[in-house]
Amino acid sequence: MKKHYLMTPGPTQVPEASLLAQARPIVHHRSPAYTELLLETLDGLKYVFQTKRDIMLFASSGTGAMESAVANLFSPGDRVLVASTGNFGERWIKICKAYQLDVIAIEYEWGQRLNPADIESWLKKDSSIKGVFITHAETSTGVVNEVKKVAEITSRSSAVLIVDAVSGLGACELRMDEWGIDVVVSGSQKALMTPPGLAFAAVSERAWELVESSTSPRFYFDYRAYKKALEKPSPQNPYTPAICTIMALGESLRMIREEGIENVWERHRILAKATREGIKALGLKLFSPDDELCNAVTAVNVPEGIDGATIVKAVREEHGVWLAGGQGILKGKIFRIGHCGFYLPSDIILTLASLERSLLKLGFQLEPGSSLVAAQKVFIEEGL
């Protein structure tokens, strides 16, 4: 007999109330009942995004929202700057090139944070740059970039700032309006505690000016169609939405509002801290020196002589706990523990205990229970 515990950085665990919401009788997407659901959901999203701006809701993965930002704001040949710190920074580069943009790529070593001064330097010497793309929380490496500082820099230029917050939104502090971010994109399956399938794009007034002038081809992801549909007397989506998943999201957003977004961020901080203290107590090393800022995921260097995929497989098959392996150039070199969304101290304790037992079987020397003591100490000291 086995139980199943999802401890990846996405998809993540979903609250029972949100799962059950999908079993409710479905409503028609052109009905008053759906309009009420949509408006309530968008209001909840604005709370999490910390914005009063327009939010577009799509039936897609977070990558769809990323593509929507490129397609709607720019035209072929436009020059943009991409600061890449990992796999999802590279995804920005690939999408921009697919839309024939002139891409200046600042590529940092995986595990490092971007340097805001590099972005400032480029914007000062090249006024033709129309947009800057960065990643909030880089899931592949476990680092959080300094979005606020970058926003301060872009606000003094003519370039708009587009932020991939698929992993970070709801787990790490992000204040769209207060910080002056132009576009934030995200997805449903991480800290928003909802099954995969929904993507979001919050768009500032400054960014809307680019939307109106863009000549890039788009249809399903056309922001203008969504804005027009939302401005109707009975707001709706322009095309058939993922109604049941939106029902689930509505429940999860209500839970976030009840807890309070600052409390949600704080809970994630404590979960991340406890996880990392537990990892260090085992004699393992964190992948990035900067990942203490990342509340969404903990990236761990694989012990010498053991393949990362072997650790992930052992923990999954022996204990039913799903961890994530490394991506891209880090495949087999790290493993990752997700703790963004519907997670509490008991989830971390269970994961560390399972990891300890599997590592012992694989021949790694450790003191049984050491990670649990370290994690419990954090939870007691922090009062979670």
KOLRO-616656 format. One record per residue (C-alpha): residue number from 1; x, y, z; residue in one letter. Coordinates in Angstrom, 3 decimals, m for minus. Example, Ala and Ser with C-alpha at 12.3 -4.5 7.8 and 13.67 -1.06 7.14 Angstrom:
REM KOLRO-616656
<1,<12.300,m4.500,7.800>,"A">
<2,<13.670,m1.060,7.140>,"S">
This chain:
REM KOLRO-616656
<1,<0.000,0.000,0.000>,"M">
<2,<1.289,3.430,m0.935>,"K">
<3,<0.153,7.015,m0.680>,"K">
<4,<0.976,9.671,m3.233>,"H">
<5,<2.653,12.931,m2.191>,"Y">
<6,<3.388,15.566,m4.818>,"L">
<7,<6.420,17.607,m3.766>,"M">
<8,<7.444,19.021,m7.137>,"T">
<9,<7.576,22.748,m7.971>,"P">
<10,<4.693,22.234,m10.390>,"G">
<11,<2.167,20.874,m10.624>,"P">
<12,<1.605,21.089,m6.894>,"T">
<13,<m0.895,19.738,m4.394>,"Q">
<14,<m4.463,21.006,m4.770>,"V">
<15,<m6.802,21.574,m1.784>,"P">
<16,<m9.727,19.191,m1.513>,"E">
<17,<m12.258,22.023,m1.822>,"A">
<18,<m10.690,23.088,m5.118>,"S">
<19,<m10.665,19.543,m6.462>,"L">
<20,<m14.304,19.034,m5.536>,"L">
<21,<m15.289,22.351,m7.108>,"A">
<22,<m14.546,20.801,m10.500>,"Q">
<23,<m17.298,18.227,m9.901>,"A">
<24,<m20.027,20.843,m9.595>,"R">
<25,<m22.609,21.032,m12.389>,"P">
<26,<m20.992,22.916,m15.234>,"I">
<27,<m22.402,26.289,m16.226>,"V">
<28,<m22.575,27.719,m19.730>,"H">
<29,<m19.802,30.155,m20.566>,"H">
<30,<m22.283,32.710,m21.916>,"R">
<31,<m24.507,32.651,m18.847>,"S">
<32,<m24.861,35.157,m15.976>,"P">
<33,<m23.577,32.457,m13.633>,"A">
<34,<m20.295,32.244,m15.539>,"Y">
<35,<m19.944,36.029,m15.661>,"T">
<36,<m20.246,36.080,m11.873>,"E">
<37,<m17.612,33.321,m11.585>,"L">
<38,<m15.233,35.089,m13.980>,"L">
<39,<m15.462,38.472,m12.262>,"L">
<40,<m14.921,36.924,m8.841>,"E">
<41,<m11.927,34.989,m10.150>,"T">
<42,<m10.357,38.022,m11.824>,"L">
<43,<m10.821,40.021,m8.638>,"D">
<44,<m9.022,37.289,m6.693>,"G">
<45,<m6.212,37.243,m9.237>,"L">
<46,<m5.802,41.008,m8.983>,"K">
<47,<m5.361,40.566,m5.240>,"Y">
<48,<m2.590,37.995,m5.723>,"V">
<49,<m0.919,40.007,m8.500>,"F">
<50,<m1.315,43.125,m6.316>,"Q">
<51,<m2.690,45.074,m9.257>,"T">
<52,<m5.710,46.996,m10.463>,"K">
<53,<m4.747,46.429,m14.099>,"R">
<54,<m6.444,44.276,m16.714>,"D">
<55,<m5.864,40.534,m16.388>,"I">
<56,<m6.319,38.172,m19.321>,"M">
<57,<m7.223,34.572,m18.490>,"L">
<58,<m6.383,31.796,m20.980>,"F">
<59,<m6.923,28.056,m21.187>,"A">
<60,<m3.238,27.142,m21.551>,"S">
<61,<m0.073,26.460,m19.633>,"S">
<62,<2.058,29.297,m18.298>,"G">
<63,<4.116,29.145,m21.474>,"T">
<64,<1.026,30.277,m23.362>,"G">
<65,<0.910,33.430,m21.244>,"A">
<66,<4.611,33.980,m21.932>,"M">
<67,<3.994,33.711,m25.667>,"E">
<68,<1.008,36.036,m25.394>,"S">
<69,<3.214,38.808,m23.990>,"A">
<70,<5.660,38.517,m26.880>,"V">
<71,<2.931,38.315,m29.529>,"A">
<72,<0.894,41.245,m28.207>,"N">
<73,<3.538,43.807,m27.303>,"L">
<74,<6.068,43.600,m30.112>,"F">
<75,<6.481,43.495,m33.874>,"S">
<76,<9.011,41.556,m35.951>,"P">
<77,<12.390,43.272,m35.780>,"G">
<78,<11.776,45.010,m32.441>,"D">
<79,<14.821,44.922,m30.180>,"R">
<80,<14.331,43.359,m26.742>,"V">
<81,<16.601,42.433,m23.857>,"L">
<82,<16.335,39.045,m22.125>,"V">
<83,<18.156,38.321,m18.858>,"A">
<84,<18.327,34.541,m18.565>,"S">
<85,<19.244,32.777,m15.321>,"T">
<86,<18.056,29.280,m16.173>,"G">
<87,<15.769,27.089,m18.231>,"N">
<88,<12.821,29.486,m18.224>,"F">
<89,<14.953,32.490,m19.056>,"G">
<90,<16.060,30.500,m22.075>,"E">
<91,<12.401,29.956,m22.893>,"R">
<92,<11.929,33.729,m23.133>,"W">
<93,<14.773,33.816,m25.655>,"I">
<94,<13.244,31.017,m27.743>,"K">
<95,<9.787,32.620,m27.816>,"I">
<96,<11.164,36.044,m28.746>,"C">
<97,<13.193,34.550,m31.579>,"K">
<98,<10.150,32.581,m32.790>,"A">
<99,<8.386,35.942,m33.230>,"Y">
<100,<11.402,37.310,m35.112>,"Q">
<101,<12.416,39.853,m32.493>,"L">
<102,<15.965,41.212,m32.337>,"D">
<103,<17.099,39.596,m29.074>,"V">
<104,<19.924,40.806,m26.860>,"I">
<105,<20.508,37.908,m24.464>,"A">
<106,<22.319,38.341,m21.161>,"I">
<107,<22.906,34.750,m20.112>,"E">
<108,<24.082,34.126,m16.564>,"Y">
<109,<25.526,30.925,m15.182>,"E">
<110,<22.706,28.702,m13.943>,"W">
<111,<22.354,29.214,m10.202>,"G">
<112,<23.227,32.915,m10.283>,"Q">
<113,<20.824,35.814,m10.071>,"R">
<114,<20.754,38.486,m12.751>,"L">
<115,<22.607,41.707,m12.109>,"N">
<116,<20.225,44.713,m12.443>,"P">
<117,<23.228,46.902,m13.311>,"A">
<118,<23.700,44.906,m16.518>,"D">
<119,<20.162,45.750,m17.607>,"I">
<120,<20.632,49.406,m16.684>,"E">
<121,<23.847,49.547,m18.705>,"S">
<122,<22.185,48.145,m21.826>,"W">
<123,<19.201,50.498,m21.575>,"L">
<124,<21.483,53.515,m21.230>,"K">
<125,<23.543,52.675,m24.297>,"K">
<126,<20.729,51.410,m26.533>,"D">
<127,<17.515,53.446,m26.574>,"S">
<128,<16.032,51.199,m29.258>,"S">
<129,<15.317,48.414,m26.726>,"I">
<130,<11.531,48.221,m26.425>,"K">
<131,<11.185,45.509,m23.785>,"G">
<132,<13.009,43.696,m21.003>,"V">
<133,<12.164,40.070,m20.145>,"F">
<134,<13.117,38.480,m16.817>,"I">
<135,<12.077,35.555,m14.633>,"T">
<136,<10.796,36.128,m11.103>,"H">
<137,<11.511,32.731,m9.501>,"A">
<138,<13.614,30.477,m11.725>,"E">
<139,<12.241,26.994,m11.032>,"T">
<140,<15.123,25.194,m12.708>,"S">
<141,<17.745,26.589,m10.338>,"T">
<142,<15.899,27.817,m7.241>,"G">
<143,<16.828,31.503,m7.405>,"V">
<144,<14.716,34.657,m7.234>,"V">
<145,<15.674,37.690,m9.280>,"N">
<146,<15.443,41.239,m7.986>,"E">
<147,<12.301,42.243,m9.859>,"V">
<148,<11.738,45.413,m7.859>,"K">
<149,<15.198,46.779,m8.676>,"K">
<150,<14.822,45.928,m12.358>,"V">
<151,<11.410,47.649,m12.417>,"A">
<152,<12.956,50.792,m10.954>,"E">
<153,<15.447,50.769,m13.823>,"I">
<154,<12.953,50.109,m16.637>,"T">
<155,<10.549,52.742,m15.303>,"S">
<156,<13.202,55.362,m16.067>,"R">
<157,<13.437,54.186,m19.673>,"S">
<158,<11.091,53.721,m22.615>,"S">
<159,<11.356,49.916,m22.351>,"A">
<160,<8.575,47.910,m20.738>,"V">
<161,<9.283,45.161,m18.207>,"L">
<162,<7.741,41.707,m18.708>,"I">
<163,<8.056,39.247,m15.811>,"V">
<164,<7.573,35.484,m15.839>,"D">
<165,<6.012,34.833,m12.430>,"A">
<166,<4.680,31.349,m13.181>,"V">
<167,<6.591,29.899,m10.213>,"S">
<168,<6.942,32.945,m8.018>,"G">
<169,<3.421,34.376,m7.945>,"L">
<170,<1.875,33.625,m4.562>,"G">
<171,<5.071,32.139,m3.131>,"A">
<172,<7.500,35.072,m3.273>,"C">
<173,<6.685,38.733,m2.719>,"E">
<174,<5.572,40.475,m5.896>,"L">
<175,<3.699,43.792,m6.080>,"R">
<176,<2.924,44.626,m9.692>,"M">
<177,<1.513,48.133,m9.353>,"D">
<178,<3.668,49.317,m6.466>,"E">
<179,<6.867,48.136,m8.128>,"W">
<180,<5.881,49.416,m11.572>,"G">
<181,<5.948,46.170,m13.555>,"I">
<182,<4.345,46.438,m16.990>,"D">
<183,<3.347,42.814,m17.652>,"V">
<184,<3.238,39.832,m15.292>,"V">
<185,<2.438,36.359,m16.602>,"V">
<186,<1.679,33.292,m14.523>,"S">
<187,<m0.088,29.927,m14.396>,"G">
<188,<m2.488,28.013,m12.199>,"S">
<189,<m0.519,24.920,m11.212>,"Q">
<190,<1.993,26.214,m8.682>,"K">
<191,<1.402,28.536,m5.710>,"A">
<192,<m2.172,29.210,m6.873>,"L">
<193,<m3.022,25.626,m5.835>,"M">
<194,<m5.008,24.722,m8.932>,"T">
<195,<m4.632,21.971,m11.551>,"P">
<196,<m2.652,22.877,m14.686>,"P">
<197,<m4.527,24.460,m17.558>,"G">
<198,<m4.953,28.163,m16.796>,"L">
<199,<m2.617,31.031,m17.619>,"A">
<200,<m2.801,34.731,m16.821>,"F">
<201,<m1.343,37.987,m18.089>,"A">
<202,<m1.705,41.240,m16.157>,"A">
<203,<m1.095,44.272,m18.379>,"V">
<204,<m0.305,47.880,m17.428>,"S">
<205,<m1.525,50.975,m19.263>,"E">
<206,<1.987,51.598,m20.607>,"R">
<207,<2.071,48.079,m22.038>,"A">
<208,<m1.329,48.553,m23.688>,"W">
<209,<0.190,51.244,m25.900>,"E">
<210,<2.470,48.604,m27.381>,"L">
<211,<m0.423,46.190,m27.784>,"V">
<212,<m2.191,48.666,m30.045>,"E">
<213,<0.856,49.159,m32.268>,"S">
<214,<2.066,45.542,m32.486>,"S">
<215,<1.949,43.911,m35.915>,"T">
<216,<2.822,40.378,m34.776>,"S">
<217,<0.267,37.742,m35.795>,"P">
<218,<m1.992,36.523,m32.999>,"R">
<219,<m5.515,35.245,m32.673>,"F">
<220,<m6.350,33.161,m29.619>,"Y">
<221,<m3.933,35.121,m27.426>,"F">
<222,<m4.947,38.545,m28.760>,"D">
<223,<m5.269,40.829,m25.720>,"Y">
<224,<m7.625,43.113,m27.625>,"R">
<225,<m10.200,40.336,m27.979>,"A">
<226,<m10.082,39.613,m24.230>,"Y">
<227,<m10.320,43.278,m23.304>,"K">
<228,<m13.306,43.735,m25.623>,"K">
<229,<m15.060,40.700,m24.105>,"A">
<230,<m14.436,41.988,m20.573>,"L">
<231,<m15.897,45.400,m21.446>,"E">
<232,<m19.274,43.937,m22.447>,"K">
<233,<m22.288,44.539,m20.161>,"P">
<234,<m21.942,40.865,m19.143>,"S">
<235,<m18.170,40.265,m19.170>,"P">
<236,<m16.993,36.922,m20.559>,"Q">
<237,<m14.062,35.282,m22.325>,"N">
<238,<m13.919,35.695,m26.102>,"P">
<239,<m13.568,31.918,m26.526>,"Y">
<240,<m14.684,28.859,m24.558>,"T">
<241,<m12.877,28.918,m21.186>,"P">
<242,<m11.771,26.031,m18.956>,"A">
<243,<m14.844,26.422,m16.762>,"I">
<244,<m14.219,23.600,m14.291>,"C">
<245,<m10.603,24.602,m13.709>,"T">
<246,<m11.733,28.182,m13.130>,"I">
<247,<m14.155,26.860,m10.503>,"M">
<248,<m11.197,25.197,m8.773>,"A">
<249,<m9.126,28.369,m9.010>,"L">
<250,<m11.945,30.352,m7.434>,"G">
<251,<m11.813,28.142,m4.333>,"E">
<252,<m8.038,28.396,m4.088>,"S">
<253,<m8.095,32.173,m4.443>,"L">
<254,<m10.654,32.399,m1.645>,"R">
<255,<m8.279,30.424,0.578>,"M">
<256,<m5.426,32.789,m0.287>,"I">
<257,<m7.530,35.856,0.538>,"R">
<258,<m8.622,34.334,3.841>,"E">
<259,<m5.001,33.660,4.813>,"E">
<260,<m3.835,37.056,3.527>,"G">
<261,<m1.189,37.436,0.828>,"I">
<262,<1.505,38.655,3.249>,"E">
<263,<0.836,35.626,5.462>,"N">
<264,<1.002,33.370,2.399>,"V">
<265,<4.412,34.778,1.489>,"W">
<266,<5.579,34.330,5.100>,"E">
<267,<4.381,30.713,5.242>,"R">
<268,<6.330,29.963,2.091>,"H">
<269,<9.434,31.621,3.532>,"R">
<270,<9.306,29.431,6.616>,"I">
<271,<8.669,26.239,4.631>,"L">
<272,<11.641,27.027,2.406>,"A">
<273,<13.897,27.837,5.341>,"K">
<274,<12.990,24.601,7.144>,"A">
<275,<13.576,22.560,4.002>,"T">
<276,<17.015,24.061,3.465>,"R">
<277,<18.075,23.678,7.066>,"E">
<278,<17.032,20.039,6.858>,"G">
<279,<19.034,19.550,3.665>,"I">
<280,<22.125,21.148,5.154>,"K">
<281,<21.820,18.988,8.291>,"A">
<282,<22.203,15.933,6.048>,"L">
<283,<25.506,17.220,4.739>,"G">
<284,<24.034,18.031,1.337>,"L">
<285,<24.747,21.306,m0.433>,"K">
<286,<22.238,23.741,m1.870>,"L">
<287,<22.743,24.330,m5.574>,"F">
<288,<22.763,28.119,m5.530>,"S">
<289,<24.202,30.510,m2.946>,"P">
<290,<21.334,32.874,m3.768>,"D">
<291,<18.479,30.402,m3.363>,"D">
<292,<17.780,31.442,0.233>,"E">
<293,<15.472,34.005,m1.379>,"L">
<294,<13.412,31.418,m3.259>,"C">
<295,<10.319,30.298,m1.380>,"N">
<296,<8.989,28.163,m4.216>,"A">
<297,<11.594,25.413,m4.571>,"V">
<298,<14.796,24.122,m3.018>,"T">
<299,<17.481,22.911,m5.442>,"A">
<300,<20.013,20.445,m4.027>,"V">
<301,<23.344,19.262,m5.410>,"N">
<302,<23.431,15.495,m5.868>,"V">
<303,<26.013,13.751,m3.649>,"P">
<304,<29.129,12.571,m5.476>,"E">
<305,<28.751,9.097,m6.883>,"G">
<306,<24.933,9.131,m7.023>,"I">
<307,<22.850,10.088,m10.051>,"D">
<308,<20.104,12.619,m9.406>,"G">
<309,<17.534,10.595,m11.319>,"A">
<310,<18.276,7.641,m9.034>,"T">
<311,<17.428,9.704,m5.943>,"I">
<312,<14.183,11.001,m7.433>,"V">
<313,<13.164,7.497,m8.509>,"K">
<314,<14.021,5.928,m5.147>,"A">
<315,<12.064,8.452,m3.107>,"V">
<316,<9.089,8.105,m5.453>,"R">
<317,<9.004,4.310,m5.656>,"E">
<318,<9.858,3.599,m2.020>,"E">
<319,<7.783,6.291,m0.335>,"H">
<320,<5.377,7.703,m2.935>,"G">
<321,<6.954,11.155,m2.665>,"V">
<322,<7.466,12.868,m6.019>,"W">
<323,<10.499,15.138,m6.185>,"L">
<324,<11.773,16.846,m9.348>,"A">
<325,<15.054,16.232,m11.089>,"G">
<326,<17.308,18.737,m12.776>,"G">
<327,<16.406,20.354,m16.088>,"Q">
<328,<18.549,21.006,m19.134>,"G">
<329,<22.257,21.164,m18.292>,"I">
<330,<21.459,20.254,m14.651>,"L">
<331,<19.810,16.932,m15.475>,"K">
<332,<21.188,14.299,m13.087>,"G">
<333,<23.194,16.915,m11.189>,"K">
<334,<20.529,18.294,m8.850>,"I">
<335,<17.144,17.364,m7.448>,"F">
<336,<14.440,19.795,m6.428>,"R">
<337,<11.887,19.883,m3.617>,"I">
<338,<8.825,22.006,m4.301>,"G">
<339,<7.017,23.830,m1.504>,"H">
<340,<4.861,26.410,m3.260>,"C">
<341,<1.123,26.354,m2.728>,"G">
<342,<m0.873,24.004,m0.518>,"F">
<343,<1.935,22.956,1.826>,"Y">
<344,<2.393,22.855,5.594>,"L">
<345,<5.187,21.727,7.979>,"P">
<346,<3.934,18.131,7.944>,"S">
<347,<4.618,17.942,4.176>,"D">
<348,<8.219,19.031,4.673>,"I">
<349,<8.818,16.608,7.546>,"I">
<350,<7.398,13.717,5.530>,"L">
<351,<9.560,14.604,2.520>,"T">
<352,<12.777,14.921,4.493>,"L">
<353,<12.128,11.626,6.298>,"A">
<354,<11.553,9.858,2.991>,"S">
<355,<14.656,11.437,1.484>,"L">
<356,<16.772,10.314,4.451>,"E">
<357,<15.670,6.693,4.131>,"R">
<358,<16.262,6.568,0.399>,"S">
<359,<19.701,8.181,0.676>,"L">
<360,<20.704,5.637,3.326>,"L">
<361,<19.685,2.808,1.004>,"K">
<362,<21.757,4.378,m1.756>,"L">
<363,<24.822,4.324,0.504>,"G">
<364,<24.960,7.981,1.507>,"F">
<365,<26.179,8.406,5.069>,"Q">
<366,<23.930,10.513,7.301>,"L">
<367,<22.633,10.710,10.845>,"E">
<368,<19.038,9.387,10.785>,"P">
<369,<16.588,12.082,11.884>,"G">
<370,<19.072,14.932,11.562>,"S">
<371,<17.100,16.729,8.851>,"S">
<372,<13.892,16.388,10.844>,"L">
<373,<15.423,17.942,13.946>,"V">
<374,<16.773,20.864,11.919>,"A">
<375,<13.448,21.465,10.163>,"A">
<376,<11.419,21.142,13.351>,"Q">
<377,<13.672,23.686,15.034>,"K">
<378,<12.820,26.204,12.311>,"V">
<379,<9.086,25.554,12.584>,"F">
<380,<9.182,25.943,16.372>,"I">
<381,<11.281,29.106,16.270>,"E">
<382,<9.172,30.659,13.510>,"E">
<383,<5.872,29.629,15.088>,"G">
<384,<4.432,27.790,12.107>,"L">
